[in-house]
Amino acid sequence: MKHTRPVPEGEVDLPGGQRELADLLGVTRVTVNRALSRLRHDGLIRWTDPGRIRIVAPELLALRAGRR
């Protein structure tokens, strides 16, 4: 059984990193990297640890995703 560390509210673990996320989404790792970099640059997310991001602006992220 694989043990994972607790995830604080508003944070998301990416245990397999960008490569696994890309495989799950059917895109390249470069595409995932660019998208995450854009979200970070726009102030919507930030890296807290390797493989973990904090959603800084969930409302704006939802708008960016097309959900209101």
N, C-alpha and C positions, 0 to 999 in steps of 0.2 A: 504494500500500500504506500503510495506516495504522499508524504506530508507536505502541506503548504502552510505558509505563514498567514496569519490573519490579515485581512484586507480592511483598512479603515474606510469609513463612510466617504463616498466620493472618489475612491480610488479603484483602479482596475488593474489586475495582474495580467500580463502577457507572458505566461510561463514559457512558451515556445519561442518567444521573440517575434520579430517582424517576419521572419521566414515562415513560421507556422501560420501566422495570421494571414499572410499572403496566400499560402496554400489553401487555407479554409475559404478565402474569398475568391480564389481563382484568378488572382492577379500576381504581378511580380513583386518581389521584395522592394524593388526601387519605387514602385507605385505606392506601396504602403508607407515607405520612408518619406516620400514627398508629401503625402497626405498628412501624416503625423507632424511633419515639420511645419507645414502650412498652419495646422491647427495650433501648434505651439507658438508660432510667430504671431498669430492673430490673438493670442492670449486666452484661448479656450481650454487648453490643456497644458500641463507641465510634467516633466519627468521627475519622479521623486526618488526612485531607485532604478537600477537596471531591471528592465522588464516590468516596471510599474508606472502608471501614469495617474495623475490627479486631474479630475475634471473640474476646472476652475470656474467655468461659466456654463452650467448645464442648460440654462434657458437658451443661451445663444447657440450652443451646440445642437439643441433640438431644432431651433430655427434653421440652422445650416443644413440639418438632415431633412428638412421639409416637414417636420412635425411641429405643431403649435400647441 
